[in-house]
Structures are given as structure tokens and as C-alpha cells.
Amino acid sequence: MGAKADFMVTVSKNEVVAAVLPSQEHWLPLSNLDLLLPPVDVGVFFCYKKPEAIGDSLISFGSMVVALKKAMAQALVSYYAFAGEVVPNTVGEPELVCNNRGVDFVEAYADVELHNLDLHNPDQSIEGRLVPNKKNGVLSVQATELRCGGLVVACTFDHRIADAYSTNMFLVSWAEIARSKSISLVPSFRRSLLNPRHPGCIDPSLDLMYMPISSLPPPKDQHHQTPDDHLISRIYYITSEQLNELQLLACSNGYKRTKLESFSAFLWKMVALLAAKDNFEVTKMGIVVDGRVRLGEDDKVKASLMSSYFGNVLSIPFGSQRVNELIEKPLSWVANQVHDFLDQAVTKEHFLGLIDWVEAHRPEPALAKIYSNGSYDGPAFVVSSGQRFPVSKMDFGWGCPVFGSYHFPWGGDAGYVMPMPSPAREGDWVVYMHLFKRQLELIETEAGNVFRPLTFDYLD
């Protein structure tokens, strides 16, 4: 049986799930780091096999939905931000009104078997069909029954309110509550943890990484881009053996490089191959850095608070390299370049300075340069580590998912790549890739032994 991307999805019910306990309506300002995010939505989904009967009783789709909704209503008491709405304040900046409007919850049926779901091609099989299009509020959820009795649980959330770290916390808590456990991490919304300093201290390097939207250049000339080339999403897997080999090649002269640095360097070399064919001279790569650990350095109390902080604590440093060097130099040299540009942003001072930088530009919105115009003079992409993705903890009471992934066609003009742990085999990675079609075709041709299309044969 081949993978199917073309199947009918029928919505059977739309409901709003609010927090089980009422709360006083209040406004929660976005932090300076939240304000760096554009209004984009992020998708995440989990696939479950048909649950086994418990004793003589079968677990029906209806009973699973009841469990999901009941646990959601309880989880929203602590994670009240997900039950609110984003509204503009008096100067036009987004702000969160915590009014318990609730979460849109869709129930649906998909006329497809789980093992026939084309997971390699989520644009066709997942987006807008199994992952909901969010219309209102901050978070939307869809539970879809499959023809085989399997289940897909999917969420779409507003990135301005939560980064992946925050959403992962919520997802784990939601599953813990569904299994009648107390939540392992209570979220903190203490915005004062990210207050700017007075006076501020801004390193000039931040002007190279971020820009006010008034500084955005006009839309770029598309002459280099062929008409049939556009950003698409694909999901691959990489074996632990291949990752170890890449890491071995990326380490030289006693320098130890992480798997993420090694993987990113290898992908940068692949992107450079097509850039050379298209006569580009430079290409850029960014890596998303989480600042929670950095901001908690030398302060045990703040470190504890930051570990449960709900919101965005991200920066996207990037490097720019000549295409011919990326192609000609060994992987270890490229990995060193990756390590060097990351080095500047993995410090406490970088994040404190970024908070001050945003304060100096408010209320004008600002964006990461690599997101807004990274591809202006050559192809650009961003790698975001999803190694904390809690696929193994998403048991709502009928077993762990056989598969889970983020889905983030993020709307920037740069590509986006997220490696996550594989649920099928210890040490393997599942890699969500949102890149140009021709880039993916070249990667499959040149590195098909590394990037293998994700199929149910692999998951089984």
C-alpha cells in the first residue's frame, strides 16, 4: 500500500474548551523578546495507533476526545495564556488579554489508514487537514479519527505567545493531566525576568542580526528563482550511524563539535552546491538559540524561574560564507564557522543586550534579519534544534505516539529546518525541512544516504 496525500477529512464537531476554573480577566504584556516574533502560527502533530482494549472495554474515539478535552480544560488553568487573545495596545504593540475565551477544539474523521498517511509530504497530508488552521485565540486543537481507528492529535499556536520550549511544557502537562498525574512543571509568566536594563547596553553586533521593519529593503528581484521553485515542506529521518559519521568528519585538531553543529554544517554545504549553480556568491545559515540557561547563569533563583518561563526566549545568530569556500573546504572547516557564529550568541550578555536593543526601538516592530531578508543576496536557512521535542512523553492514556513532528512553513524568505528525536529508533533524528523544492531535490540526489524520506516502514 502506498502513502496517500489525497483523502477526505470531515469535521464532525467544533467546540471551545475553556479553563475549568474561572479567572480574573487581566492583560499580560508581551516581553521584548516576544515582540521580535512576527504574527505566525506553528503546527505540531502526533499520530497514534488504534488503542488496545483495556480488559473487555474498547477505547473509542469519543472516549479519547472526552479525555483530551477534560485534561485541556484543567491544563489551561496553569497555562492560561493559551486560552486568551492577542489584541493591540494603545501604541499598536500586541498584548495578551487573559480572558479565558478558550481553545477552539475540532473533531474530525479522515478517510485514510495511519500506515497510508504520507508523512514525508506534510504540505499535502497534514497542513490544514490534520493540523488545524487557527482562526481565533492563541491555540487551536484538532483530534482526527482515522479509518483504521488510529488518531492524530494536532495543535496550532501563535508564536508571539510561545516558543517551542513553552509549547513542549504545555504538551507534556496536558498529557500528564490526562493520565491523572500532577504536572511536572508549572509555567511562570513573570515578565520582569526579561526587563530591559537602565541604562541599556547594546553591542553593535545586534544591528547585524536584527532590524526595525522600517529598514526592510524593497522586495527582491526574483530573476534567480525559477518559476517552479518555491518553499515546500518534507520530513526525513537520519540514522544515528550517519549522525555519528558526520560528527566525526566535523571534528578536527582536537575540536569537539556537537551533532547539531555537524549536521548544520553538512546541510550548509548542500545548500551551497545549488547556490553555485544559480551563480550566487554567498549563502547564510542561522541557528536558533534558547536563552533560558544563559539568562539564569550565576543566579540559582533566576535559573529555576527561567527553566519554567513561558514565552519566547530566542535569538537567531547567523553566519554568511562564500559559496565556493563552503563547497571546497572540508566539513570540519564549515563546522568551525558554525561554532564561531554561535559562540557570540550563547552568552548571558547577548540576551540582555537583545532585550535592551528591542527597548531602544519600541514601539516600532523589529525582526530577525535572516527571517525578513536573509535570502536577499543568496539562499538562507535557519536550523532550530527540536531535541527537547517530547514525543516520548505524549501518552494521554492510550500509549505513546508512533510519530510526532512540528510543522512550520514560517512565511519568511529563508528556509527552516528542525531536527527532532525519532520515536522509532534511539539516536536517530526525524528532520522537518521547509526549503526550496530544488534545494530538496539536490539534497535527495547528493545526500540520499543521509536524508531518507520518512515512511511508515521506518516507523514500524
Secondary structure, 3 states (H helix, E strand, C coil): CCCECCCCEEEEEEEEECCCCCCCCEEEECCCCHHHCCCCEEEEEEEECCCCCECCECCCHHHHHHHHHHHHHHHHHHCHHHHCEEEECCCCCEEEEECCCCEEEEEEEECCCHHHECCCCHHHHCECCCECCCCCCCEEEEEEEECCCCEEEEEEEECCCCCHHHHHHHHHHHHHHHCCCCCCCCCECCHHHHCCCCCCCCCCCHHHHEEEHHHCCCCCCCCCCCCCCCEEEEEEEECHHHHHHHHHHHCCCCCCCCHHHHHHHHHHHHHHHHHHHCCCCEEEEEECEECHHHHCCCCHHHHHHHHCECCCCEECCEEEEEHHHHHHCCHHHHHHHHHHHHHCCCCHHHHHHHHHHHHHHCCCCEEEHHHHHCCCCCCEEEECCCCCCCHHHCCCCCCCCCEEEEECCCCCCCEEEEEEECCCCCCCEEEEEEEEHHHHHHHHHHCCCCCEECCHHHHC
